[in-house]
Amino acid sequence: MLSDMNRRKFLKLTGIVVLATSVAGALGGCSGGGSSAPTPPSPEEEGIAQIILDSINAARSRVGRHCSRS
């Protein structure tokens, strides 16, 4: 199949995949049932999120020191 693939077939296939993904996402939101509130994160999840945020902030401050604007 790849040997027969040209630009037109590739774009058509890509469009079909994008459309199918969009429809699946839209229909997933229509699952019915009652609207339940999202569950709050567990303490473990909050700890992991805080570690990630601290790492991002540390990296941003290091980049800021190395890339001074003139």
PDB file of N, CA, C, O and CB in Angstrom:
ATOM      1  N   MET A   1       0.810  -1.187   0.000  1.00  0.00           N
ATOM      2  CA  MET A   1       0.000   0.000   0.000  1.00  0.00           C
ATOM      3  C   MET A   1       0.857   1.257   0.000  1.00  0.00           C
ATOM      4  O   MET A   1       0.506   2.245  -0.645  1.00  0.00           O
ATOM      5  CB  MET A   1      -0.923  -0.005   1.186  1.00  0.00           C
ATOM      6  N   LEU A   2       1.968   1.231   0.710  1.00  0.00           N
ATOM      7  CA  LEU A   2       2.815   2.406   0.760  1.00  0.00           C
ATOM      8  C   LEU A   2       3.421   2.733  -0.585  1.00  0.00           C
ATOM      9  O   LEU A   2       3.686   3.899  -0.876  1.00  0.00           O
ATOM     10  CB  LEU A   2       3.899   2.216   1.769  1.00  0.00           C
ATOM     11  N   SER A   3       3.647   1.719  -1.418  1.00  0.00           N
ATOM     12  CA  SER A   3       4.224   1.989  -2.729  1.00  0.00           C
ATOM     13  C   SER A   3       3.210   2.688  -3.635  1.00  0.00           C
ATOM     14  O   SER A   3       3.606   3.408  -4.552  1.00  0.00           O
ATOM     15  CB  SER A   3       4.709   0.684  -3.379  1.00  0.00           C
ATOM     16  N   ASP A   4       1.927   2.493  -3.401  1.00  0.00           N
ATOM     17  CA  ASP A   4       0.881   3.133  -4.191  1.00  0.00           C
ATOM     18  C   ASP A   4       0.461   4.478  -3.610  1.00  0.00           C
ATOM     19  O   ASP A   4      -0.423   5.131  -4.165  1.00  0.00           O
ATOM     20  CB  ASP A   4      -0.323   2.222  -4.290  1.00  0.00           C
ATOM     21  N   MET A   5       1.066   4.905  -2.517  1.00  0.00           N
ATOM     22  CA  MET A   5       0.652   6.127  -1.828  1.00  0.00           C
ATOM     23  C   MET A   5       1.194   7.349  -2.557  1.00  0.00           C
ATOM     24  O   MET A   5       2.402   7.484  -2.751  1.00  0.00           O
ATOM     25  CB  MET A   5       1.132   6.118  -0.363  1.00  0.00           C
ATOM     26  N   ASN A   6       0.295   8.232  -2.954  1.00  0.00           N
ATOM     27  CA  ASN A   6       0.711   9.508  -3.507  1.00  0.00           C
ATOM     28  C   ASN A   6       0.162  10.608  -2.602  1.00  0.00           C
ATOM     29  O   ASN A   6      -0.502  10.328  -1.603  1.00  0.00           O
ATOM     30  CB  ASN A   6       0.217   9.681  -4.985  1.00  0.00           C
ATOM     31  N   ARG A   7       0.437  11.824  -2.949  1.00  0.00           N
ATOM     32  CA  ARG A   7       0.057  12.937  -2.078  1.00  0.00           C
ATOM     33  C   ARG A   7      -1.461  13.017  -1.912  1.00  0.00           C
ATOM     34  O   ARG A   7      -1.952  13.249  -0.807  1.00  0.00           O
ATOM     35  CB  ARG A   7       0.596  14.260  -2.639  1.00  0.00           C
ATOM     36  N   ARG A   8      -2.187  12.831  -2.977  1.00  0.00           N
ATOM     37  CA  ARG A   8      -3.644  12.924  -2.920  1.00  0.00           C
ATOM     38  C   ARG A   8      -4.221  11.848  -1.999  1.00  0.00           C
ATOM     39  O   ARG A   8      -5.092  12.140  -1.180  1.00  0.00           O
ATOM     40  CB  ARG A   8      -4.245  12.796  -4.328  1.00  0.00           C
ATOM     41  N   LYS A   9      -3.744  10.613  -2.126  1.00  0.00           N
ATOM     42  CA  LYS A   9      -4.232   9.535  -1.260  1.00  0.00           C
ATOM     43  C   LYS A   9      -3.845   9.788   0.182  1.00  0.00           C
ATOM     44  O   LYS A   9      -4.629   9.532   1.096  1.00  0.00           O
ATOM     45  CB  LYS A   9      -3.686   8.180  -1.718  1.00  0.00           C
ATOM     46  N   PHE A  10      -2.629  10.293   0.389  1.00  0.00           N
ATOM     47  CA  PHE A  10      -2.174  10.585   1.742  1.00  0.00           C
ATOM     48  C   PHE A  10      -3.058  11.643   2.395  1.00  0.00           C
ATOM     49  O   PHE A  10      -3.478  11.477   3.539  1.00  0.00           O
ATOM     50  CB  PHE A  10      -0.714  11.050   1.728  1.00  0.00           C
ATOM     51  N   LEU A  11      -3.343  12.731   1.678  1.00  0.00           N
ATOM     52  CA  LEU A  11      -4.170  13.797   2.244  1.00  0.00           C
ATOM     53  C   LEU A  11      -5.597  13.324   2.500  1.00  0.00           C
ATOM     54  O   LEU A  11      -6.205  13.698   3.503  1.00  0.00           O
ATOM     55  CB  LEU A  11      -4.183  15.006   1.313  1.00  0.00           C
ATOM     56  N   LYS A  12      -6.132  12.506   1.600  1.00  0.00           N
ATOM     57  CA  LYS A  12      -7.476  11.970   1.791  1.00  0.00           C
ATOM     58  C   LYS A  12      -7.520  11.072   3.026  1.00  0.00           C
ATOM     59  O   LYS A  12      -8.443  11.170   3.835  1.00  0.00           O
ATOM     60  CB  LYS A  12      -7.930  11.188   0.543  1.00  0.00           C
ATOM     61  N   LEU A  13      -6.529  10.203   3.170  1.00  0.00           N
ATOM     62  CA  LEU A  13      -6.482   9.315   4.324  1.00  0.00           C
ATOM     63  C   LEU A  13      -6.294  10.108   5.617  1.00  0.00           C
ATOM     64  O   LEU A  13      -6.905   9.788   6.637  1.00  0.00           O
ATOM     65  CB  LEU A  13      -5.353   8.292   4.160  1.00  0.00           C
ATOM     66  N   THR A  14      -5.459  11.131   5.575  1.00  0.00           N
ATOM     67  CA  THR A  14      -5.245  11.969   6.750  1.00  0.00           C
ATOM     68  C   THR A  14      -6.539  12.671   7.142  1.00  0.00           C
ATOM     69  O   THR A  14      -6.861  12.750   8.327  1.00  0.00           O
ATOM     70  CB  THR A  14      -4.135  13.000   6.487  1.00  0.00           C
ATOM     71  N   GLY A  15      -7.287  13.183   6.164  1.00  0.00           N
ATOM     72  CA  GLY A  15      -8.562  13.830   6.439  1.00  0.00           C
ATOM     73  C   GLY A  15      -9.562  12.881   7.059  1.00  0.00           C
ATOM     74  O   GLY A  15     -10.294  13.260   7.973  1.00  0.00           O
ATOM     75  N   ILE A  16      -9.603  11.656   6.576  1.00  0.00           N
ATOM     76  CA  ILE A  16     -10.520  10.662   7.131  1.00  0.00           C
ATOM     77  C   ILE A  16     -10.154  10.353   8.576  1.00  0.00           C
ATOM     78  O   ILE A  16     -11.034  10.237   9.429  1.00  0.00           O
ATOM     79  CB  ILE A  16     -10.501   9.375   6.288  1.00  0.00           C
ATOM     80  N   VAL A  17      -8.873  10.219   8.852  1.00  0.00           N
ATOM     81  CA  VAL A  17      -8.432   9.927  10.219  1.00  0.00           C
ATOM     82  C   VAL A  17      -8.774  11.088  11.157  1.00  0.00           C
ATOM     83  O   VAL A  17      -9.233  10.865  12.277  1.00  0.00           O
ATOM     84  CB  VAL A  17      -6.913   9.646  10.248  1.00  0.00           C
ATOM     85  N   VAL A  18      -8.552  12.318  10.705  1.00  0.00           N
ATOM     86  CA  VAL A  18      -8.873  13.489  11.525  1.00  0.00           C
ATOM     87  C   VAL A  18     -10.366  13.547  11.787  1.00  0.00           C
ATOM     88  O   VAL A  18     -10.780  13.799  12.919  1.00  0.00           O
ATOM     89  CB  VAL A  18      -8.399  14.789  10.841  1.00  0.00           C
ATOM     90  N   LEU A  19     -11.182  13.322  10.773  1.00  0.00           N
ATOM     91  CA  LEU A  19     -12.634  13.348  10.928  1.00  0.00           C
ATOM     92  C   LEU A  19     -13.102  12.254  11.884  1.00  0.00           C
ATOM     93  O   LEU A  19     -13.939  12.501  12.752  1.00  0.00           O
ATOM     94  CB  LEU A  19     -13.319  13.187   9.567  1.00  0.00           C
ATOM     95  N   ALA A  20     -12.570  11.066  11.727  1.00  0.00           N
ATOM     96  CA  ALA A  20     -12.968   9.961  12.606  1.00  0.00           C
ATOM     97  C   ALA A  20     -12.581  10.246  14.050  1.00  0.00           C
ATOM     98  O   ALA A  20     -13.346   9.953  14.968  1.00  0.00           O
ATOM     99  CB  ALA A  20     -12.327   8.646  12.142  1.00  0.00           C
ATOM    100  N   THR A  21     -11.411  10.811  14.252  1.00  0.00           N
ATOM    101  CA  THR A  21     -10.976  11.141  15.606  1.00  0.00           C
ATOM    102  C   THR A  21     -11.862  12.217  16.209  1.00  0.00           C
ATOM    103  O   THR A  21     -12.208  12.147  17.388  1.00  0.00           O
ATOM    104  CB  THR A  21      -9.517  11.598  15.605  1.00  0.00           C
ATOM    105  N   SER A  22     -12.230  13.208  15.416  1.00  0.00           N
ATOM    106  CA  SER A  22     -13.088  14.282  15.912  1.00  0.00           C
ATOM    107  C   SER A  22     -14.472  13.764  16.281  1.00  0.00           C
ATOM    108  O   SER A  22     -15.016  14.125  17.325  1.00  0.00           O
ATOM    109  CB  SER A  22     -13.207  15.388  14.867  1.00  0.00           C
ATOM    110  N   VAL A  23     -15.034  12.928  15.434  1.00  0.00           N
ATOM    111  CA  VAL A  23     -16.357  12.376  15.708  1.00  0.00           C
ATOM    112  C   VAL A  23     -16.317  11.500  16.948  1.00  0.00           C
ATOM    113  O   VAL A  23     -17.227  11.557  17.775  1.00  0.00           O
ATOM    114  CB  VAL A  23     -16.872  11.574  14.505  1.00  0.00           C
ATOM    115  N   ALA A  24     -15.279  10.695  17.087  1.00  0.00           N
ATOM    116  CA  ALA A  24     -15.171   9.835  18.263  1.00  0.00           C
ATOM    117  C   ALA A  24     -15.071  10.674  19.533  1.00  0.00           C
ATOM    118  O   ALA A  24     -15.662  10.327  20.555  1.00  0.00           O
ATOM    119  CB  ALA A  24     -13.952   8.904  18.142  1.00  0.00           C
ATOM    120  N   GLY A  25     -14.327  11.772  19.473  1.00  0.00           N
ATOM    121  CA  GLY A  25     -14.215  12.640  20.641  1.00  0.00           C
ATOM    122  C   GLY A  25     -15.521  13.325  20.962  1.00  0.00           C
ATOM    123  O   GLY A  25     -15.877  13.460  22.132  1.00  0.00           O
ATOM    124  N   ALA A  26     -16.239  13.759  19.949  1.00  0.00           N
ATOM    125  CA  ALA A  26     -17.522  14.423  20.167  1.00  0.00           C
ATOM    126  C   ALA A  26     -18.545  13.455  20.731  1.00  0.00           C
ATOM    127  O   ALA A  26     -19.303  13.814  21.632  1.00  0.00           O
ATOM    128  CB  ALA A  26     -18.039  15.033  18.865  1.00  0.00           C
ATOM    129  N   LEU A  27     -18.579  12.236  20.219  1.00  0.00           N
ATOM    130  CA  LEU A  27     -19.542  11.260  20.721  1.00  0.00           C
ATOM    131  C   LEU A  27     -19.171  10.772  22.110  1.00  0.00           C
ATOM    132  O   LEU A  27     -20.043  10.365  22.878  1.00  0.00           O
ATOM    133  CB  LEU A  27     -19.643  10.083  19.771  1.00  0.00           C
ATOM    134  N   GLY A  28     -17.902  10.807  22.438  1.00  0.00           N
ATOM    135  CA  GLY A  28     -17.489  10.402  23.782  1.00  0.00           C
ATOM    136  C   GLY A  28     -18.023  11.347  24.835  1.00  0.00           C
ATOM    137  O   GLY A  28     -18.224  10.946  25.981  1.00  0.00           O
ATOM    138  N   GLY A  29     -18.256  12.599  24.464  1.00  0.00           N
ATOM    139  CA  GLY A  29     -18.820  13.567  25.394  1.00  0.00           C
ATOM    140  C   GLY A  29     -20.301  13.367  25.611  1.00  0.00           C
ATOM    141  O   GLY A  29     -20.868  13.914  26.556  1.00  0.00           O
ATOM    142  N   CYS A  30     -20.943  12.585  24.745  1.00  0.00           N
ATOM    143  CA  CYS A  30     -22.383  12.341  24.839  1.00  0.00           C
ATOM    144  C   CYS A  30     -22.651  10.974  25.453  1.00  0.00           C
ATOM    145  O   CYS A  30     -23.511  10.236  24.972  1.00  0.00           O
ATOM    146  CB  CYS A  30     -23.043  12.440  23.452  1.00  0.00           C
ATOM    147  N   SER A  31     -21.940  10.638  26.487  1.00  0.00           N
ATOM    148  CA  SER A  31     -22.086   9.306  27.060  1.00  0.00           C
ATOM    149  C   SER A  31     -23.346   9.167  27.883  1.00  0.00           C
ATOM    150  O   SER A  31     -23.669   8.066  28.330  1.00  0.00           O
ATOM    151  CB  SER A  31     -20.895   8.977  27.908  1.00  0.00           C
ATOM    152  N   GLY A  32     -24.066  10.253  28.094  1.00  0.00           N
ATOM    153  CA  GLY A  32     -25.310  10.171  28.842  1.00  0.00           C
ATOM    154  C   GLY A  32     -25.045  10.069  30.327  1.00  0.00           C
ATOM    155  O   GLY A  32     -23.925  10.289  30.789  1.00  0.00           O
ATOM    156  N   GLY A  33     -26.070   9.739  31.060  1.00  0.00           N
ATOM    157  CA  GLY A  33     -25.911   9.624  32.504  1.00  0.00           C
ATOM    158  C   GLY A  33     -25.919  10.985  33.165  1.00  0.00           C
ATOM    159  O   GLY A  33     -26.008  12.013  32.494  1.00  0.00           O
ATOM    160  N   GLY A  34     -25.827  10.986  34.463  1.00  0.00           N
ATOM    161  CA  GLY A  34     -25.827  12.231  35.214  1.00  0.00           C
ATOM    162  C   GLY A  34     -24.492  12.932  35.115  1.00  0.00           C
ATOM    163  O   GLY A  34     -23.465  12.322  34.816  1.00  0.00           O
ATOM    164  N   SER A  35     -24.526  14.214  35.370  1.00  0.00           N
ATOM    165  CA  SER A  35     -23.271  14.961  35.344  1.00  0.00           C
ATOM    166  C   SER A  35     -22.650  14.892  36.728  1.00  0.00           C
ATOM    167  O   SER A  35     -23.147  15.497  37.678  1.00  0.00           O
ATOM    168  CB  SER A  35     -23.496  16.445  34.902  1.00  0.00           C
ATOM    169  N   SER A  36     -21.574  14.159  36.829  1.00  0.00           N
ATOM    170  CA  SER A  36     -20.904  14.036  38.118  1.00  0.00           C
ATOM    171  C   SER A  36     -19.706  14.966  38.151  1.00  0.00           C
ATOM    172  O   SER A  36     -19.033  15.181  37.143  1.00  0.00           O
ATOM    173  CB  SER A  36     -20.469  12.576  38.383  1.00  0.00           C
ATOM    174  N   ALA A  37     -19.460  15.500  39.308  1.00  0.00           N
ATOM    175  CA  ALA A  37     -18.313  16.393  39.476  1.00  0.00           C
ATOM    176  C   ALA A  37     -17.026  15.574  39.397  1.00  0.00           C
ATOM    177  O   ALA A  37     -17.001  14.421  39.830  1.00  0.00           O
ATOM    178  CB  ALA A  37     -18.396  17.166  40.831  1.00  0.00           C
ATOM    179  N   PRO A  38     -15.967  16.152  38.853  1.00  0.00           N
ATOM    180  CA  PRO A  38     -14.708  15.412  38.800  1.00  0.00           C
ATOM    181  C   PRO A  38     -14.180  15.149  40.203  1.00  0.00           C
ATOM    182  O   PRO A  38     -14.373  15.946  41.122  1.00  0.00           O
ATOM    183  CB  PRO A  38     -13.667  16.179  37.978  1.00  0.00           C
ATOM    184  N   THR A  39     -13.517  14.025  40.342  1.00  0.00           N
ATOM    185  CA  THR A  39     -12.968  13.687  41.647  1.00  0.00           C
ATOM    186  C   THR A  39     -11.703  14.502  41.890  1.00  0.00           C
ATOM    187  O   THR A  39     -10.912  14.714  40.971  1.00  0.00           O
ATOM    188  CB  THR A  39     -12.671  12.170  41.747  1.00  0.00           C
ATOM    189  N   PRO A  40     -11.514  14.955  43.113  1.00  0.00           N
ATOM    190  CA  PRO A  40     -10.298  15.723  43.409  1.00  0.00           C
ATOM    191  C   PRO A  40      -9.066  14.820  43.337  1.00  0.00           C
ATOM    192  O   PRO A  40      -9.167  13.613  43.558  1.00  0.00           O
ATOM    193  CB  PRO A  40     -10.396  16.383  44.807  1.00  0.00           C
ATOM    194  N   PRO A  41      -7.917  15.395  43.032  1.00  0.00           N
ATOM    195  CA  PRO A  41      -6.702  14.575  42.945  1.00  0.00           C
ATOM    196  C   PRO A  41      -6.308  14.019  44.307  1.00  0.00           C
ATOM    197  O   PRO A  41      -6.546  14.636  45.345  1.00  0.00           O
ATOM    198  CB  PRO A  41      -5.547  15.395  42.365  1.00  0.00           C
ATOM    199  N   SER A  42      -5.710  12.860  44.276  1.00  0.00           N
ATOM    200  CA  SER A  42      -5.236  12.249  45.516  1.00  0.00           C
ATOM    201  C   SER A  42      -3.987  12.994  45.985  1.00  0.00           C
ATOM    202  O   SER A  42      -3.362  13.709  45.201  1.00  0.00           O
ATOM    203  CB  SER A  42      -4.938  10.725  45.316  1.00  0.00           C
ATOM    204  N   PRO A  43      -3.618  12.833  47.256  1.00  0.00           N
ATOM    205  CA  PRO A  43      -2.391  13.478  47.736  1.00  0.00           C
ATOM    206  C   PRO A  43      -1.159  13.049  46.934  1.00  0.00           C
ATOM    207  O   PRO A  43      -0.245  13.846  46.723  1.00  0.00           O
ATOM    208  CB  PRO A  43      -2.178  13.157  49.212  1.00  0.00           C
ATOM    209  N   GLU A  44      -1.137  11.799  46.491  1.00  0.00           N
ATOM    210  CA  GLU A  44      -0.007  11.327  45.689  1.00  0.00           C
ATOM    211  C   GLU A  44       0.048  12.059  44.352  1.00  0.00           C
ATOM    212  O   GLU A  44       1.124  12.452  43.903  1.00  0.00           O
ATOM    213  CB  GLU A  44      -0.104   9.808  45.460  1.00  0.00           C
ATOM    214  N   GLU A  45      -1.110  12.244  43.714  1.00  0.00           N
ATOM    215  CA  GLU A  45      -1.157  12.966  42.441  1.00  0.00           C
ATOM    216  C   GLU A  45      -0.761  14.426  42.622  1.00  0.00           C
ATOM    217  O   GLU A  45      -0.074  14.995  41.774  1.00  0.00           O
ATOM    218  CB  GLU A  45      -2.558  12.876  41.826  1.00  0.00           C
ATOM    219  N   GLU A  46      -1.188  15.028  43.716  1.00  0.00           N
ATOM    220  CA  GLU A  46      -0.807  16.408  43.988  1.00  0.00           C
ATOM    221  C   GLU A  46       0.703  16.522  44.197  1.00  0.00           C
ATOM    222  O   GLU A  46       1.326  17.487  43.754  1.00  0.00           O
ATOM    223  CB  GLU A  46      -1.558  16.937  45.218  1.00  0.00           C
ATOM    224  N   GLY A  47       1.283  15.535  44.872  1.00  0.00           N
ATOM    225  CA  GLY A  47       2.729  15.536  45.088  1.00  0.00           C
ATOM    226  C   GLY A  47       3.493  15.420  43.776  1.00  0.00           C
ATOM    227  O   GLY A  47       4.493  16.106  43.566  1.00  0.00           O
ATOM    228  N   ILE A  48       3.014  14.544  42.896  1.00  0.00           N
ATOM    229  CA  ILE A  48       3.656  14.378  41.589  1.00  0.00           C
ATOM    230  C   ILE A  48       3.536  15.657  40.780  1.00  0.00           C
ATOM    231  O   ILE A  48       4.497  16.086  40.142  1.00  0.00           O
ATOM    232  CB  ILE A  48       3.032  13.198  40.817  1.00  0.00           C
ATOM    233  N   ALA A  49       2.350  16.271  40.806  1.00  0.00           N
ATOM    234  CA  ALA A  49       2.150  17.520  40.069  1.00  0.00           C
ATOM    235  C   ALA A  49       3.076  18.611  40.599  1.00  0.00           C
ATOM    236  O   ALA A  49       3.617  19.398  39.823  1.00  0.00           O
ATOM    237  CB  ALA A  49       0.681  17.976  40.164  1.00  0.00           C
ATOM    238  N   GLN A  50       3.257  18.659  41.903  1.00  0.00           N
ATOM    239  CA  GLN A  50       4.131  19.677  42.485  1.00  0.00           C
ATOM    240  C   GLN A  50       5.587  19.449  42.088  1.00  0.00           C
ATOM    241  O   GLN A  50       6.312  20.408  41.821  1.00  0.00           O
ATOM    242  CB  GLN A  50       3.999  19.682  44.010  1.00  0.00           C
ATOM    243  N   ILE A  51       6.016  18.204  42.048  1.00  0.00           N
ATOM    244  CA  ILE A  51       7.381  17.886  41.612  1.00  0.00           C
ATOM    245  C   ILE A  51       7.590  18.334  40.162  1.00  0.00           C
ATOM    246  O   ILE A  51       8.621  18.917  39.828  1.00  0.00           O
ATOM    247  CB  ILE A  51       7.661  16.362  41.753  1.00  0.00           C
ATOM    248  N   ILE A  52       6.601  18.056  39.307  1.00  0.00           N
ATOM    249  CA  ILE A  52       6.703  18.451  37.905  1.00  0.00           C
ATOM    250  C   ILE A  52       6.773  19.970  37.786  1.00  0.00           C
ATOM    251  O   ILE A  52       7.601  20.497  37.044  1.00  0.00           O
ATOM    252  CB  ILE A  52       5.510  17.904  37.098  1.00  0.00           C
ATOM    253  N   LEU A  53       5.903  20.680  38.518  1.00  0.00           N
ATOM    254  CA  LEU A  53       5.917  22.140  38.462  1.00  0.00           C
ATOM    255  C   LEU A  53       7.231  22.716  38.975  1.00  0.00           C
ATOM    256  O   LEU A  53       7.758  23.671  38.403  1.00  0.00           O
ATOM    257  CB  LEU A  53       4.761  22.705  39.266  1.00  0.00           C
ATOM    258  N   ASP A  54       7.756  22.141  40.046  1.00  0.00           N
ATOM    259  CA  ASP A  54       9.046  22.607  40.570  1.00  0.00           C
ATOM    260  C   ASP A  54      10.163  22.391  39.547  1.00  0.00           C
ATOM    261  O   ASP A  54      11.037  23.242  39.385  1.00  0.00           O
ATOM    262  CB  ASP A  54       9.386  21.879  41.888  1.00  0.00           C
ATOM    263  N   SER A  55      10.129  21.258  38.866  1.00  0.00           N
ATOM    264  CA  SER A  55      11.140  20.969  37.846  1.00  0.00           C
ATOM    265  C   SER A  55      11.044  21.947  36.680  1.00  0.00           C
ATOM    266  O   SER A  55      12.060  22.425  36.175  1.00  0.00           O
ATOM    267  CB  SER A  55      10.988  19.533  37.337  1.00  0.00           C
ATOM    268  N   ILE A  56       9.817  22.238  36.257  1.00  0.00           N
ATOM    269  CA  ILE A  56       9.627  23.192  35.164  1.00  0.00           C
ATOM    270  C   ILE A  56      10.127  24.565  35.566  1.00  0.00           C
ATOM    271  O   ILE A  56      10.827  25.221  34.795  1.00  0.00           O
ATOM    272  CB  ILE A  56       8.150  23.266  34.757  1.00  0.00           C
ATOM    273  N   ASN A  57       9.776  25.007  36.766  1.00  0.00           N
ATOM    274  CA  ASN A  57      10.213  26.326  37.231  1.00  0.00           C
ATOM    275  C   ASN A  57      11.733  26.406  37.359  1.00  0.00           C
ATOM    276  O   ASN A  57      12.332  27.429  37.029  1.00  0.00           O
ATOM    277  CB  ASN A  57       9.563  26.653  38.574  1.00  0.00           C
ATOM    278  N   ALA A  58      12.357  25.326  37.839  1.00  0.00           N
ATOM    279  CA  ALA A  58      13.816  25.313  37.957  1.00  0.00           C
ATOM    280  C   ALA A  58      14.465  25.395  36.572  1.00  0.00           C
ATOM    281  O   ALA A  58      15.446  26.115  36.384  1.00  0.00           O
ATOM    282  CB  ALA A  58      14.288  24.039  38.698  1.00  0.00           C
ATOM    283  N   ALA A  59      13.919  24.664  35.615  1.00  0.00           N
ATOM    284  CA  ALA A  59      14.466  24.694  34.263  1.00  0.00           C
ATOM    285  C   ALA A  59      14.289  26.074  33.637  1.00  0.00           C
ATOM    286  O   ALA A  59      15.186  26.569  32.955  1.00  0.00           O
ATOM    287  CB  ALA A  59      13.797  23.626  33.389  1.00  0.00           C
ATOM    288  N   ARG A  60      13.149  26.688  33.865  1.00  0.00           N
ATOM    289  CA  ARG A  60      12.918  28.021  33.317  1.00  0.00           C
ATOM    290  C   ARG A  60      13.880  29.040  33.916  1.00  0.00           C
ATOM    291  O   ARG A  60      14.357  29.931  33.213  1.00  0.00           O
ATOM    292  CB  ARG A  60      11.476  28.454  33.565  1.00  0.00           C
ATOM    293  N   SER A  61      14.166  28.916  35.205  1.00  0.00           N
ATOM    294  CA  SER A  61      15.088  29.876  35.813  1.00  0.00           C
ATOM    295  C   SER A  61      16.511  29.659  35.313  1.00  0.00           C
ATOM    296  O   SER A  61      17.260  30.622  35.147  1.00  0.00           O
ATOM    297  CB  SER A  61      15.047  29.766  37.341  1.00  0.00           C
ATOM    298  N   ARG A  62      16.896  28.391  35.068  1.00  0.00           N
ATOM    299  CA  ARG A  62      18.228  28.121  34.520  1.00  0.00           C
ATOM    300  C   ARG A  62      18.348  28.672  33.114  1.00  0.00           C
ATOM    301  O   ARG A  62      19.375  29.252  32.762  1.00  0.00           O
ATOM    302  CB  ARG A  62      18.523  26.618  34.523  1.00  0.00           C
ATOM    303  N   VAL A  63      17.320  28.501  32.310  1.00  0.00           N
ATOM    304  CA  VAL A  63      17.346  29.008  30.939  1.00  0.00           C
ATOM    305  C   VAL A  63      17.400  30.532  30.967  1.00  0.00           C
ATOM    306  O   VAL A  63      18.089  31.143  30.150  1.00  0.00           O
ATOM    307  CB  VAL A  63      16.107  28.516  30.137  1.00  0.00           C
ATOM    308  N   GLY A  64      16.692  31.137  31.882  1.00  0.00           N
ATOM    309  CA  GLY A  64      16.695  32.590  31.993  1.00  0.00           C
ATOM    310  C   GLY A  64      18.071  33.139  32.328  1.00  0.00           C
ATOM    311  O   GLY A  64      18.444  34.211  31.852  1.00  0.00           O
ATOM    312  N   ARG A  65      18.827  32.418  33.139  1.00  0.00           N
ATOM    313  CA  ARG A  65      20.172  32.871  33.486  1.00  0.00           C
ATOM    314  C   ARG A  65      21.121  32.739  32.311  1.00  0.00           C
ATOM    315  O   ARG A  65      22.007  33.576  32.136  1.00  0.00           O
ATOM    316  CB  ARG A  65      20.705  32.086  34.671  1.00  0.00           C
ATOM    317  N   HIS A  66      20.950  31.690  31.494  1.00  0.00           N
ATOM    318  CA  HIS A  66      21.861  31.442  30.374  1.00  0.00           C
ATOM    319  C   HIS A  66      21.528  32.280  29.157  1.00  0.00           C
ATOM    320  O   HIS A  66      22.402  32.555  28.335  1.00  0.00           O
ATOM    321  CB  HIS A  66      21.836  29.985  29.999  1.00  0.00           C
ATOM    322  N   CYS A  67      20.289  32.686  29.031  1.00  0.00           N
ATOM    323  CA  CYS A  67      19.857  33.417  27.836  1.00  0.00           C
ATOM    324  C   CYS A  67      19.477  34.841  28.251  1.00  0.00           C
ATOM    325  O   CYS A  67      18.305  35.217  28.215  1.00  0.00           O
ATOM    326  CB  CYS A  67      18.648  32.694  27.130  1.00  0.00           C
ATOM    327  N   SER A  68      20.459  35.608  28.636  1.00  0.00           N
ATOM    328  CA  SER A  68      20.164  36.990  29.023  1.00  0.00           C
ATOM    329  C   SER A  68      19.910  37.811  27.778  1.00  0.00           C
ATOM    330  O   SER A  68      20.587  37.655  26.762  1.00  0.00           O
ATOM    331  CB  SER A  68      21.322  37.603  29.852  1.00  0.00           C
ATOM    332  N   ARG A  69      18.923  38.688  27.871  1.00  0.00           N
ATOM    333  CA  ARG A  69      18.572  39.532  26.730  1.00  0.00           C
ATOM    334  C   ARG A  69      19.447  40.756  26.732  1.00  0.00           C
ATOM    335  O   ARG A  69      19.770  41.302  27.786  1.00  0.00           O
ATOM    336  CB  ARG A  69      17.084  39.931  26.762  1.00  0.00           C
ATOM    337  N   SER A  70      19.835  41.193  25.532  1.00  0.00           N
ATOM    338  CA  SER A  70      20.676  42.385  25.449  1.00  0.00           C
ATOM    339  C   SER A  70      19.896  43.556  24.898  1.00  0.00           C
ATOM    340  O   SER A  70      20.442  44.650  24.756  1.00  0.00           O
ATOM    341  CB  SER A  70      21.902  42.121  24.585  1.00  0.00           C
TER     342      SER A  70
END
